[in-house]
Amino acid sequence: MSAPLDVVVIVGSLRKASLNRKLAMALAALAPPELRLEIVEIGALPLYNQDLDDDAAGVPAAWTAFRDRVARADGVIFVTPEYNRSVPAPLKNAIDVGSRPYGKSAWSGKPAAVVSASPGAIGGFGANHHLRQSLVFLDMPTLQQPEAYISGVDKLFDDAGNVASESTRGFLEKILRAHAALLERYVRR
């Protein structure tokens, strides 16, 4: 059997008790054997400023470490809430940091999946689609089906942080299997 595919998980929310972080941890726990998911933190990334990239001595170590980690990954799963019909600023910053310097994007060619989650009824639909627009430009083949808008995320977990609903757990496993199949098509040709 091949080594598991290395998937970085980027969580758009920085909040310590983030429901999206809980969802990312649930995805990691539910991952099939062919995937290894690792949450990569974005909260300490300095805001992107091209001046720092133009001076090699000025590139923040956090940017270099983030870019290197993303570049080593076979794929990416973005788990994000919706802020003002878009993604949170830290997630947009991480996308910008990883995409620079121009022509050296760590994201390029990485198969991606987008999971948006919200306590509301539409499950972060706006953030999901806004993020997908960026992924097209970043040359990231993105999982189309199943679409993953998780509504009622505030009621999703039991006291131990596990997904309480069997049907939701099954849906998350379906997303992971579909992402594994996408990775197989692009990574293990």
ABEGO torsion letter per residue (X at the ends): XBBBBBBBBBBABABAABAAAAAAAAAAAABBAABBBBBBBAAABBBBBAAAAABAAABBAAAAAAAAAAAABABBBBBBBBBGGBBBAAAAAAAAAAAOBBGABAABGBBBBBBBBBABAAGGAAAAAAAAAAAAAAGBBBBAOBBBBBBGAAAABBAAGBBABAAAAAAAAAAAAAAAAAAAAAABX
